Amino acid sequence: MSNILITTEQQIEQLEQQLFQLKEQQALSASPPDAEQAVLEGELQTPDTYQTLKTKRLRASIIEVVFRRIAAMVSIRPIIGNIIAIGLAMLALFYVYQEVDIAGFESYKSYFGIGIQLFGAIQIIKSGTRSLLLPLIAMVWGGMVAHSFGAHDALFTFGKAFYEHLMIVGIIGVGASVLTID
């Protein structure tokens, strides 16, 4: 009975860990070295597909670069504040020309309208430094409406002259964006 060994639970756990490590080492030594690296990196768990066998291009084609750049240049995200400001200017114009009936205001109505239109034009031109979207819309829409109108036609209570001015503001905005393109 002198050969009886008393072990604790901690010693049993250590022995089990050592046994597990020895089994892992035996399994790895039995496999080729490349397979060992693949097992460690987890590459053998994913099957080979056609996509992994294709060669990957290092550079995008010039067409892809141009299209990505154009999409970034007409992005709506950097000009959301300008769009809100133009919407508020349009709302103010509606109230100035349609809703306000104060005595004596008739003689000042055109001054208010022109001032608000100028503020909207400034927003369109400012947005041209961050995105081409609003200047292009102003230029194209103003041009289309102005060229399709006669002398006495109106859209949203604005005549041909307003839309011609809108087209000019769009052209100025495109000019401002040309100066900021790098």
Backbone as a printed PyTorch tensor [residue, N CA C, xyz], in Angstrom:
tensor([[[  0.8090,  -1.1700,   0.0000],
         [  0.0000,   0.0000,   0.0000],
         [  0.8630,   1.2480,   0.0000]],

        [[  2.1030,   1.1240,  -0.0610],
         [  2.9660,   2.2830,  -0.0450],
         [  3.0050,   2.9860,  -1.4010]],

        [[  2.5550,   2.3190,  -2.4640],
         [  2.5290,   2.9100,  -3.8020],
         [  1.2540,   3.6980,  -4.0760]],

        [[  0.4270,   3.8680,  -3.1690],
         [ -0.8240,   4.5920,  -3.3540],
         [ -0.5000,   6.0800,  -3.4420]],

        [[ -1.0500,   6.6980,  -4.5030],
         [ -0.8060,   8.1060,  -4.7750],
         [ -2.0990,   8.8740,  -4.5310]],

        [[ -2.0090,   9.8600,  -3.7330],
         [ -3.1850,  10.6640,  -3.4400],
         [ -3.1310,  11.8810,  -4.3710]],

        [[ -4.1880,  12.0610,  -5.1960],
         [ -4.2440,  13.1950,  -6.1320],
         [ -5.4420,  14.0740,  -5.8020]],

        [[ -5.2570,  15.3020,  -6.0900],
         [ -6.3440,  16.2520,  -5.8620],
         [ -7.0600,  16.5070,  -7.1940]],

        [[ -8.1790,  17.1710,  -7.1300],
         [ -8.9420,  17.4830,  -8.3470],
         [ -8.1560,  18.4170,  -9.2620]],

        [[ -7.4020,  19.3020,  -8.6870],
         [ -6.5980,  20.2330,  -9.4800],
         [ -5.5320,  19.4810, -10.2810]],

        [[ -4.9170,  18.4980,  -9.6580],
         [ -3.9080,  17.7150, -10.3590],
         [ -4.5500,  16.8900, -11.4760]],

        [[ -5.7510,  16.4100, -11.2720],
         [ -6.4520,  15.6300, -12.2990],
         [ -6.7490,  16.5200, -13.5080]],

        [[ -7.1750,  17.7430, -13.2540],
         [ -7.4680,  18.6860, -14.3510],
         [ -6.2000,  19.0080, -15.1340]],

        [[ -5.0860,  19.1670, -14.4410],
         [ -3.8260,  19.4500, -15.1190],
         [ -3.4120,  18.2760, -16.0020]],

        [[ -3.5910,  17.0770, -15.4910],
         [ -3.2530,  15.8920, -16.2830],
         [ -4.1440,  15.7740, -17.5190]],

        [[ -5.4300,  16.0930, -17.3730],
         [ -6.3490,  16.0400, -18.5140],
         [ -5.9530,  17.0830, -19.5730]],

        [[ -5.5220,  18.2510, -19.1420],
         [ -5.0870,  19.2810, -20.0810],
         [ -3.8260,  18.8460, -20.8240]],

        [[ -2.9230,  18.2440, -20.1020],
         [ -1.7000,  17.7640, -20.7400],
         [ -2.0080,  16.6640, -21.7540]],

        [[ -2.9220,  15.7700, -21.4170],
         [ -3.3220,  14.6890, -22.3210],
         [ -3.9680,  15.2750, -23.5880]],

        [[ -4.8090,  16.2820, -23.4230],
         [ -5.4600,  16.9320, -24.5610],
         [ -4.4280,  17.6040, -25.4640]],

        [[ -3.4330,  18.2610, -24.8890],
         [ -2.3800,  18.9110, -25.6730],
         [ -1.5360,  17.8840, -26.4270]],

        [[ -1.2540,  16.7560, -25.7890],
         [ -0.4900,  15.7060, -26.4650],
         [ -1.2560,  15.1420, -27.6540]],

        [[ -2.5670,  14.9550, -27.4970],
         [ -3.3760,  14.4420, -28.6050],
         [ -3.3970,  15.4330, -29.7610]],

        [[ -3.4660,  16.7250, -29.4750],
         [ -3.4480,  17.7500, -30.5250],
         [ -2.1180,  17.7360, -31.2690]],

        [[ -1.0210,  17.6200, -30.5220],
         [  0.3040,  17.5970, -31.1400],
         [  0.4800,  16.3730, -32.0330]],

        [[ -0.0460,  15.2290, -31.5950],
         [  0.0400,  14.0150, -32.4070],
         [ -0.7760,  14.1720, -33.6910]],

        [[ -1.9390,  14.7830, -33.5960],
         [ -2.7750,  14.9620, -34.7850],
         [ -2.1230,  15.9200, -35.7720]],

        [[ -1.4960,  16.9630, -35.2620],
         [ -0.8430,  17.9250, -36.1430],
         [  0.4240,  17.3690, -36.7560]],

        [[  1.1490,  16.5570, -36.0230],
         [  2.3870,  15.9850, -36.5520],
         [  2.0900,  14.9250, -37.6050]],

        [[  0.9280,  14.3280, -37.5840],
         [  0.5570,  13.3170, -38.5610],
         [  0.1350,  13.9690, -39.8840]],

        [[ -0.2860,  15.2330, -39.8740],
         [ -0.7330,  15.9040, -41.1060],
         [  0.4200,  16.6820, -41.7250]],

        [[  0.3480,  16.9570, -43.0290],
         [  1.4130,  17.7280, -43.6780],
         [  1.4630,  19.1650, -43.1500]],

        [[  2.5840,  19.8750, -43.2860],
         [  2.7530,  21.2210, -42.7170],
         [  1.7610,  22.2470, -43.2840]],

        [[  1.4620,  22.1780, -44.5780],
         [  0.5090,  23.1360, -45.1570],
         [ -0.8750,  22.9500, -44.5600]],

        [[ -1.2540,  21.7190, -44.3400],
         [ -2.5600,  21.4540, -43.7540],
         [ -2.6130,  21.9610, -42.3210]],

        [[ -1.4760,  21.8750, -41.6220],
         [ -1.4290,  22.3820, -40.2500],
         [ -1.7090,  23.8850, -40.2230]],

        [[ -1.0700,  24.6110, -41.1300],
         [ -1.2940,  26.0620, -41.1850],
         [ -2.7400,  26.3630, -41.5660]],

        [[ -3.2980,  25.5870, -42.4860],
         [ -4.6800,  25.8040, -42.9190],
         [ -5.6570,  25.5330, -41.7810]],

        [[ -5.3680,  24.5060, -40.9810],
         [ -6.2350,  24.2010, -39.8480],
         [ -6.1890,  25.3330, -38.8390]],

        [[ -4.9840,  25.8510, -38.5960],
         [ -4.8500,  26.9280, -37.6320],
         [ -5.5730,  28.1830, -38.1030]],

        [[ -5.5850,  28.4390, -39.4070],
         [ -6.2340,  29.6330, -39.9290],
         [ -7.7110,  29.4130, -40.2500]],

        [[ -8.1650,  28.1740, -40.1620],
         [ -9.5770,  27.8940, -40.3990],
         [ -9.9320,  27.8110, -41.8680]],

        [[ -8.9470,  27.6620, -42.7460],
         [ -9.2230,  27.6570, -44.1750],
         [ -9.8730,  26.3610, -44.6510]],

        [[ -9.6560,  25.2880, -43.9530],
         [-10.2520,  24.0350, -44.3910],
         [-11.7350,  23.9600, -44.0620]],

        [[-12.2040,  24.8720, -43.2740],
         [-13.6230,  24.8530, -42.9120],
         [-14.4880,  25.4520, -44.0090]],

        [[-13.9440,  26.3260, -44.8830],
         [-14.7310,  26.9310, -45.9480],
         [-14.4100,  26.2180, -47.2580]],

        [[-15.4290,  25.8190, -47.9890],
         [-15.1770,  25.0960, -49.2350],
         [-14.6870,  26.0360, -50.3310]],

        [[-13.9360,  25.4900, -51.2650],
         [-13.4790,  26.2530, -52.4120],
         [-14.6640,  26.5050, -53.3350]],

        [[-14.8190,  27.7050, -53.7870],
         [-15.8610,  28.0260, -54.7570],
         [-15.2090,  28.7080, -55.9420]],

        [[-15.9960,  28.9760, -56.9360],
         [-15.4900,  29.6380, -58.1340],
         [-14.9560,  31.0220, -57.7940]],

        [[-15.5740,  31.6970, -56.8420],
         [-15.1670,  33.0500, -56.4880],
         [-13.7450,  33.0860, -55.9220]],

        [[-13.3720,  32.0850, -55.1450],
         [-12.0360,  32.1070, -54.5660],
         [-10.9810,  31.7420, -55.5900]],

        [[-11.3770,  31.0900, -56.6720],
         [-10.4170,  30.7120, -57.6950],
         [-10.2040,  31.8140, -58.7230]],

        [[-11.1000,  32.7960, -58.7730],
         [-10.9500,  33.9000, -59.7220],
         [ -9.8110,  34.8070, -59.2820]],

        [[ -9.1460,  35.3860, -60.2500],
         [ -8.1120,  36.3590, -59.9150],
         [ -8.7690,  37.6860, -59.5930]],

        [[ -8.2460,  38.3430, -58.6280],
         [ -8.8030,  39.6200, -58.2100],
         [ -8.0140,  40.7370, -58.8840]],

        [[ -8.7790,  41.7230, -59.4020],
         [ -8.1220,  42.8700, -60.0200],
         [ -7.5680,  43.7660, -58.9320]],

        [[ -6.4200,  44.3220, -59.1920],
         [ -5.8250,  45.2230, -58.2250],
         [ -6.3890,  46.6240, -58.3530]],

        [[ -6.7850,  47.0480, -59.5540],
         [ -7.2920,  48.3840, -59.7740],
         [ -8.6560,  48.3090, -60.4540]],

        [[ -9.4970,  49.2650, -60.1350],
         [-10.7800,  49.3650, -60.8090],
         [-10.5450,  49.9810, -62.1860]],

        [[-11.4310,  49.6650, -63.1140],
         [-11.2820,  50.2340, -64.4500],
         [-11.6140,  51.7240, -64.3990]],

        [[-11.2050,  52.4360, -65.4200],
         [-11.3980,  53.8850, -65.4600],
         [-12.8940,  54.2300, -65.4920]],

        [[-13.6820,  53.3850, -66.1260],
         [-15.1350,  53.6160, -66.1910],
         [-15.7360,  53.5400, -64.7920]],

        [[-15.3190,  52.5470, -64.0180],
         [-15.8260,  52.4230, -62.6580],
         [-15.4260,  53.6170, -61.7960]],

        [[-14.1960,  54.0850, -61.9610],
         [-13.7230,  55.2410, -61.2030],
         [-14.5320,  56.4800, -61.5770]],

        [[-14.7890,  56.6750, -62.8650],
         [-15.5630,  57.8350, -63.3210],
         [-16.9830,  57.7770, -62.7770]],

        [[-17.6270,  56.6110, -62.8630],
         [-19.0010,  56.5010, -62.3690],
         [-19.0920,  56.7050, -60.8570]],

        [[-18.1180,  56.1760, -60.1110],
         [-18.1130,  56.4030, -58.6620],
         [-17.9320,  57.8760, -58.3410]],

        [[-17.0790,  58.5440, -59.0960],
         [-16.8300,  59.9730, -58.8670],
         [-18.0730,  60.8080, -59.2000]],

        [[-18.7480,  60.4770, -60.2960],
         [-19.9730,  61.1960, -60.6690],
         [-21.0500,  60.9730, -59.6170]],

        [[-21.1950,  59.7540, -59.1510],
         [-22.1860,  59.4750, -58.1040],
         [-21.8850,  60.2710, -56.8410]],

        [[-20.6170,  60.4220, -56.5030],
         [-20.2560,  61.2140, -55.3230],
         [-20.5050,  62.6940, -55.5570]],

        [[-20.3360,  63.1500, -56.7920],
         [-20.5030,  64.5700, -57.0870],
         [-21.9650,  65.0010, -57.1190]],

        [[-22.8840,  64.0710, -57.3330],
         [-24.3070,  64.4200, -57.3330],
         [-25.0150,  63.8340, -56.1100]],

        [[-24.2690,  63.5940, -55.0810],
         [-24.8270,  63.0350, -53.8550],
         [-25.7400,  64.0340, -53.1550]],

        [[-26.7900,  63.5210, -52.5580],
         [-27.7540,  64.3700, -51.8530],
         [-27.3330,  64.6170, -50.4090]],

        [[-26.5370,  63.7360, -49.8660],
         [-26.1770,  63.8120, -48.4460],
         [-25.5210,  65.1320, -48.0180]],

        [[-24.5350,  65.6610, -48.7590],
         [-23.8940,  66.8920, -48.2670],
         [-24.7540,  68.1490, -48.4040]],

        [[-25.8660,  68.0690, -49.1240],
         [-26.6630,  69.2790, -49.3570],
         [-28.0550,  69.1960, -48.7490]],

        [[-28.2520,  68.3360, -47.8020],
         [-29.5730,  68.2010, -47.1820],
         [-30.0000,  69.5220, -46.5520]],

        [[-29.0960,  70.2250, -45.9100],
         [-29.4180,  71.5230, -45.3130],
         [-29.8390,  72.5410, -46.3560]],

        [[-29.1620,  72.5270, -47.5190],
         [-29.5360,  73.4440, -48.5930],
         [-30.9270,  73.1260, -49.1330]],

        [[-31.2420,  71.8550, -49.2320],
         [-32.5730,  71.4520, -49.7130],
         [-33.6470,  71.9150, -48.7360]],

        [[-33.3890,  71.7700, -47.4510],
         [-34.3480,  72.2400, -46.4430],
         [-34.5150,  73.7540, -46.5520]],

        [[-33.4130,  74.4740, -46.7200],
         [-33.4800,  75.9340, -46.8360],
         [-34.2750,  76.3540, -48.0670]],

        [[-34.0900,  75.6770, -49.1830],
         [-34.8490,  76.0110, -50.3930],
         [-36.3190,  75.6840, -50.2050]],

        [[-36.6100,  74.5910, -49.5350],
         [-38.0100,  74.2630, -49.2250],
         [-38.6610,  75.3290, -48.3580]],

        [[-37.9250,  75.8210, -47.3720],
         [-38.4590,  76.8970, -46.5280],
         [-38.6550,  78.1840, -47.3290]],

        [[-37.7410,  78.4650, -48.2580],
         [-37.8920,  79.6540, -49.1040],
         [-39.1260,  79.5270, -49.9920]],

        [[-39.3700,  78.3390, -50.5200],
         [-40.5700,  78.1260, -51.3400],
         [-41.8370,  78.2900, -50.5110]],

        [[-41.8090,  77.7930, -49.2810],
         [-42.9570,  77.9640, -48.3930],
         [-43.1930,  79.4410, -48.0890]],

        [[-42.1170,  80.1760, -47.8510],
         [-42.2350,  81.6170, -47.5850],
         [-42.7720,  82.3480, -48.8130]],

        [[-42.3120,  81.9670, -49.9950],
         [-42.8310,  82.5920, -51.2180],
         [-44.3210,  82.3410, -51.3800]],

        [[-44.7420,  81.1340, -51.0740],
         [-46.1660,  80.8160, -51.1560],
         [-46.9580,  81.7280, -50.2290]],

        [[-46.4930,  81.8890, -49.0080],
         [-47.2170,  82.7360, -48.0580],
         [-47.1840,  84.2030, -48.4720]],

        [[-46.0700,  84.6700, -48.9940],
         [-45.9780,  86.0770, -49.4040],
         [-46.9580,  86.3640, -50.5410]],

        [[-46.9950,  85.4860, -51.5360],
         [-47.8090,  85.7640, -52.7150],
         [-49.2480,  85.2770, -52.6130]],

        [[-49.5510,  84.3120, -51.7500],
         [-50.8970,  83.7390, -51.7300],
         [-51.6790,  84.0180, -50.4470]],

        [[-51.0280,  84.1270, -49.3260],
         [-51.7380,  84.1450, -48.0540],
         [-51.7780,  85.5050, -47.3650]],

        [[-50.7890,  86.3370, -47.5380],
         [-50.7330,  87.5990, -46.8000],
         [-51.6180,  88.6300, -47.5040]],

        [[-52.6340,  89.1280, -46.7840],
         [-53.5520,  90.1410, -47.3210],
         [-53.6240,  91.3310, -46.3820]],

        [[-52.5200,  91.7860, -45.9010],
         [-52.4820,  92.9240, -44.9870],
         [-52.5730,  94.2020, -45.8180]],

        [[-53.3350,  95.1350, -45.3250],
         [-53.4690,  96.4160, -46.0250],
         [-52.1210,  97.1080, -46.0720]],

        [[-51.7380,  97.5980, -47.2220],
         [-50.4670,  98.2830, -47.3850],
         [-49.3140,  97.3680, -47.7230]],

        [[-49.4990,  96.0410, -47.6480],
         [-48.4180,  95.0880, -47.9260],
         [-48.2310,  94.8750, -49.4280]],

        [[-49.2700,  95.1670, -50.2010],
         [-49.1990,  94.9420, -51.6490],
         [-48.0040,  95.6380, -52.2790]],

        [[-47.6800,  96.8420, -51.8340],
         [-46.5650,  97.5670, -52.4470],
         [-45.2060,  96.9730, -52.0530]],

        [[-45.1450,  96.2110, -50.9730],
         [-43.8850,  95.6040, -50.5150],
         [-43.7810,  94.1260, -50.8780]],

        [[-44.8600,  93.5550, -51.3830],
         [-44.8940,  92.1210, -51.6840],
         [-43.7790,  91.7240, -52.6570]],

        [[-43.5510,  92.5210, -53.6830],
         [-42.5220,  92.1570, -54.6660],
         [-41.1230,  92.2100, -54.0480]],

        [[-40.8900,  93.1460, -53.1250],
         [-39.5800,  93.2280, -52.4670],
         [-39.3230,  91.9790, -51.6070]],

        [[-40.3500,  91.5630, -50.8640],
         [-40.2240,  90.3490, -50.0580],
         [-39.9630,  89.1420, -50.9620]],

        [[-40.7250,  89.0550, -52.0330],
         [-40.5720,  87.9240, -52.9600],
         [-39.1950,  87.8710, -53.5800]],

        [[-38.6960,  89.0230, -54.0360],
         [-37.3650,  89.0630, -54.6480],
         [-36.2870,  88.7180, -53.6140]],

        [[-36.4340,  89.2040, -52.3960],
         [-35.4660,  88.8830, -51.3430],
         [-35.4200,  87.3950, -51.0480]],

        [[-36.5790,  86.7760, -50.9340],
         [-36.6260,  85.3340, -50.6460],
         [-36.0690,  84.5440, -51.8260]],

        [[-36.3610,  84.9780, -53.0360],
         [-35.8130,  84.3110, -54.2130],
         [-34.2800,  84.4190, -54.2430]],

        [[-33.7690,  85.5530, -53.8580],
         [-32.3130,  85.7150, -53.7840],
         [-31.6950,  84.7810, -52.7450]],

        [[-32.3660,  84.6570, -51.6010],
         [-31.8640,  83.7410, -50.5680],
         [-31.8600,  82.2970, -51.0820]],

        [[-32.9170,  81.9100, -51.7980],
         [-32.9640,  80.5720, -52.3940],
         [-31.8700,  80.3840, -53.4310]],

        [[-31.6400,  81.4460, -54.2420],
         [-30.5760,  81.3720, -55.2540],
         [-29.2100,  81.2090, -54.6020]],

        [[-29.0020,  81.9050, -53.5090],
         [-27.7250,  81.7780, -52.7900],
         [-27.5480,  80.3480, -52.2730]],

        [[-28.6140,  79.7240, -51.8020],
         [-28.5340,  78.3320, -51.3340],
         [-28.1600,  77.4010, -52.4810]],

        [[-28.7340,  77.6270, -53.6650],
         [-28.4100,  76.7810, -54.8190],
         [-26.9400,  76.9470, -55.1860]],

        [[-26.4710,  78.1850, -55.2080],
         [-25.0670,  78.4340, -55.5640],
         [-24.1310,  77.8620, -54.4950]],

        [[-24.4860,  78.0330, -53.2010],
         [-23.6590,  77.4550, -52.1150],
         [-23.5910,  75.9420, -52.2100]],

        [[-24.7090,  75.3120, -52.5570],
         [-24.7140,  73.8460, -52.6330],
         [-23.8180,  73.3470, -53.7570]],

        [[-23.5550,  74.2110, -54.7630],
         [-22.6860,  73.8190, -55.8670],
         [-21.2610,  73.5520, -55.4330]],

        [[-20.8640,  74.0530, -54.2850],
         [-19.4990,  73.7940, -53.8060],
         [-19.3730,  72.4130, -53.1630]],

        [[-20.5110,  71.7660, -52.8730],
         [-20.4670,  70.4350, -52.2550],
         [-21.0790,  69.3400, -53.1080]],

        [[-22.0260,  69.6920, -53.9720],
         [-22.6790,  68.7080, -54.8220],
         [-23.2240,  69.4090, -56.0600]],

        [[-23.2230,  68.7130, -57.1610],
         [-23.7520,  69.2680, -58.4080],
         [-25.2660,  69.1220, -58.5300]],

        [[-25.8930,  68.4490, -57.6030],
         [-27.3000,  68.0850, -57.7640],
         [-28.2210,  69.2950, -57.9030]],

        [[-28.2260,  70.2070, -56.9520],
         [-29.1440,  71.3480, -57.0180],
         [-28.8500,  72.2870, -58.1840]],

        [[-27.5990,  72.6370, -58.4570],
         [-27.3690,  73.4760, -59.6380],
         [-27.8120,  72.8140, -60.9450]],

        [[-27.5860,  71.5110, -61.0800],
         [-28.0300,  70.8200, -62.2880],
         [-29.5480,  70.7990, -62.3990]],

        [[-30.2280,  70.5400, -61.2900],
         [-31.6920,  70.5360, -61.3060],
         [-32.2110,  71.9250, -61.6490]],

        [[-31.6350,  72.9610, -61.0220],
         [-32.0780,  74.3330, -61.2970],
         [-31.8410,  74.6910, -62.7610]],

        [[-30.7030,  74.3220, -63.2930],
         [-30.3750,  74.6530, -64.6710],
         [-31.2930,  73.9130, -65.6520]],

        [[-31.4410,  72.6290, -65.4700],
         [-32.2370,  71.8310, -66.4030],
         [-33.7260,  72.1480, -66.2680]],

        [[-34.2380,  72.1600, -65.0380],
         [-35.6630,  72.4050, -64.8360],
         [-36.0370,  73.8240, -65.2480]],

        [[-35.2340,  74.7940, -64.8390],
         [-35.4970,  76.1750, -65.2400],
         [-35.4710,  76.3380, -66.7510]],

        [[-34.5210,  75.7140, -67.4170],
         [-34.4330,  75.7890, -68.8690],
         [-35.6100,  75.1280, -69.5610]],

        [[-35.9920,  73.9390, -69.0770],
         [-37.1150,  73.2240, -69.6990],
         [-38.4160,  74.0050, -69.5540]],

        [[-38.6910,  74.5000, -68.3630],
         [-39.9330,  75.2250, -68.1330],
         [-39.9260,  76.5440, -68.8910]],

        [[-38.8230,  77.2760, -68.8530],
         [-38.7530,  78.5720, -69.5330],
         [-38.9220,  78.4190, -71.0380]],

        [[-38.3580,  77.3790, -71.6200],
         [-38.4560,  77.1960, -73.0660],
         [-39.8070,  76.6530, -73.5010]],

        [[-40.5360,  76.0470, -72.5910],
         [-41.8570,  75.5410, -72.9610],
         [-42.9710,  76.5520, -72.6790]],

        [[-42.6810,  77.6430, -72.0020],
         [-43.6740,  78.6630, -71.6500],
         [-43.8000,  79.7160, -72.7320]],

        [[-45.0040,  80.2670, -72.8020],
         [-45.2360,  81.4540, -73.5980],
         [-45.0390,  82.6720, -72.7110]],

        [[-45.3480,  83.8200, -73.2350],
         [-45.1130,  85.0760, -72.5090],
         [-46.0000,  85.2150, -71.2750]],

        [[-47.2010,  84.6410, -71.2980],
         [-48.1390,  84.8520, -70.1940],
         [-48.4430,  83.5690, -69.4040]],

        [[-47.6830,  82.5090, -69.6130],
         [-47.8920,  81.2640, -68.8730],
         [-47.2590,  81.3660, -67.4950]],

        [[-47.7880,  80.5480, -66.5730],
         [-47.2450,  80.5380, -65.2060],
         [-47.3120,  79.1290, -64.6420]],

        [[-46.3490,  78.8060, -63.8170],
         [-46.3220,  77.5420, -63.0810],
         [-45.9940,  77.8850, -61.6350]],

        [[-46.8460,  77.4790, -60.7250],
         [-46.7130,  77.8310, -59.3050],
         [-46.6730,  79.3510, -59.1420]],

        [[-47.4810,  80.0170, -59.8630],
         [-47.6350,  81.4830, -59.8940],
         [-46.3950,  82.2170, -60.3880]],

        [[-45.4340,  81.5350, -60.9730],
         [-44.2350,  82.1750, -61.4990],
         [-44.2210,  82.0410, -63.0080]],

        [[-43.8380,  83.1090, -63.6530],
         [-43.8140,  83.1520, -65.1070],
         [-42.4870,  82.7450, -65.6900]],

        [[-42.3960,  82.9840, -66.9980],
         [-41.2200,  82.6000, -67.7580],
         [-39.9450,  83.2480, -67.2240]],

        [[-40.0030,  84.4920, -66.8170],
         [-38.8060,  85.2070, -66.3370],
         [-38.2200,  84.5400, -65.0890]],

        [[-39.0930,  84.0730, -64.1790],
         [-38.6090,  83.4030, -62.9600],
         [-37.8020,  82.1650, -63.3230]],

        [[-38.3080,  81.3560, -64.2430],
         [-37.6320,  80.1140, -64.5980],
         [-36.3660,  80.3780, -65.4190]],

        [[-36.3370,  81.4770, -66.1760],
         [-35.0950,  81.8520, -66.8360],
         [-34.0430,  82.2550, -65.8040]],

        [[-34.4700,  82.9650, -64.7700],
         [-33.5410,  83.3220, -63.6930],
         [-33.0790,  82.0760, -62.9340]],

        [[-33.9840,  81.1260, -62.7600],
         [-33.6210,  79.8660, -62.1030],
         [-32.5520,  79.1360, -62.9180]],

        [[-32.7040,  79.1390, -64.2290],
         [-31.7160,  78.5130, -65.0990],
         [-30.3640,  79.2190, -64.9540]],

        [[-30.3630,  80.5390, -64.8830],
         [-29.1140,  81.2870, -64.7320],
         [-28.4600,  80.9810, -63.3860]],

        [[-29.2720,  80.8880, -62.3380],
         [-28.7300,  80.5260, -61.0150],
         [-28.1040,  79.1400, -61.0710]],

        [[-28.7480,  78.1970, -61.7680],
         [-28.1760,  76.8570, -61.9280],
         [-26.8430,  76.8980, -62.6500]],

        [[-26.7450,  77.7470, -63.6850],
         [-25.4880,  77.8730, -64.4190],
         [-24.3970,  78.4350, -63.5080]],

        [[-24.7400,  79.4400, -62.7030],
         [-23.7550,  79.9970, -61.7580],
         [-23.3380,  78.9350, -60.7400]],

        [[-24.3000,  78.1230, -60.2500],
         [-23.9830,  77.0470, -59.3070],
         [-23.0710,  76.0080, -59.9150]],

        [[-23.3060,  75.6560, -61.1800],
         [-22.4120,  74.6990, -61.8690],
         [-21.0280,  75.3240, -62.0000]],

        [[-20.9760,  76.6270, -62.3000],
         [-19.6860,  77.3150, -62.3850],
         [-18.9600,  77.2870, -61.0600]],

        [[-19.6870,  77.4820, -59.9570],
         [-19.0620,  77.4260, -58.6320],
         [-18.5520,  76.0190, -58.3400]],

        [[-19.2830,  75.0090, -58.7840],
         [-18.8410,  73.6360, -58.5310],
         [-17.6220,  73.2890, -59.3800]],

        [[-17.5230,  73.8710, -60.5730],
         [-16.3550,  73.6380, -61.4120],
         [-15.0890,  74.1400, -60.7120]],

        [[-15.2060,  75.2320, -59.9910],
         [-14.0510,  75.7840, -59.2870],
         [-13.6290,  74.9270, -58.0920]],

        [[-14.5540,  74.1310, -57.5500],
         [-14.2250,  73.3490, -56.3460],
         [-13.8770,  71.9090, -56.6420]],

        [[-13.9980,  71.4720, -57.8890],
         [-13.6620,  70.0830, -58.2220],
         [-12.1420,  69.9310, -58.1900]],

        [[-11.6940,  68.9110, -57.4860],
         [-10.2490,  68.6720, -57.4140],
         [ -9.8710,  67.4270, -58.1660]]])
